[in-house]
Amino acid sequence: MPEGTIKKLTDKGFGFIALSGNKDIFFHSSNLEGVEYEDLFEGQKVSFVEGRGPKGPRAEQVTPV
C-alpha cells in the first residue's frame, strides 16, 4: 500500500495526503479505516489504496501507519 503524510485537514471532513514528488491526493472522512477523522493530525503518516473519484484520483482505505 502506498504511504504519505497528511498535508491538510479541513473542517468539512476531507483533506489531502502529500506524496513523494510534490503530489497530493484527496481523501474524504468516509474513506477512513480504524480511525476517526477527529483523531487525525497534519503531519501524520498514513497508508491508503489509490482509487478514482468523480474529480480524479482519491485515497481510499486510509489508515494510520
C-alpha positions in Angstrom: 0.0 0.0 0.0 1.3 3.5 -0.8 2.1 5.8 2.1 2.0 9.5 2.6 1.7 12.3 5.1 -1.4 14.2 5.9 -0.8 17.7 4.5 -4.1 19.4 5.2 -7.3 18.7 7.1 -10.4 20.8 6.7 -13.4 21.3 8.9 -15.6 19.9 6.2 -14.5 16.3 6.6 -11.8 15.9 3.9 -8.1 16.5 3.5 -5.1 15.9 1.4 -2.2 13.5 1.7 1.3 14.6 0.5 3.1 12.0 -1.7 6.6 11.9 -2.9 7.4 14.1 -5.9 5.3 17.2 -4.7 2.0 15.4 -5.5 -1.1 15.4 -3.2 -4.1 13.1 -3.2 -7.6 13.9 -1.9 -9.3 11.8 0.8 -12.7 12.0 2.5 -13.6 11.0 6.0 -15.8 8.3 4.7 -12.7 6.5 3.3 -11.0 6.1 6.8 -10.5 2.8 8.4 -9.6 2.2 12.0 -9.6 5.9 13.0 -12.0 8.8 13.4 -11.5 11.9 11.3 -11.2 14.0 14.5 -8.2 11.9 15.7 -6.1 12.6 12.6 -3.5 15.4 12.6 -1.4 17.2 10.0 2.0 15.5 9.6 0.6 12.1 10.5 1.8 9.1 8.3 -1.0 7.1 6.6 -1.3 4.3 4.1 -4.0 4.0 1.5 -5.3 2.4 -1.6 -5.5 4.8 -4.6 -8.9 4.9 -6.2 -10.9 7.1 -8.5 -13.5 9.7 -7.6 -15.7 12.0 -9.7 -12.9 14.6 -9.8 -9.9 12.4 -10.2 -7.7 10.2 -8.0 -8.5 9.8 -4.3 -7.2 7.9 -1.4 -9.4 5.1 -0.1 -9.0 2.7 2.9 -6.9 5.4 4.7 -5.3 4.0 7.8 -2.6 5.4 10.2 0.8 3.8 9.9 
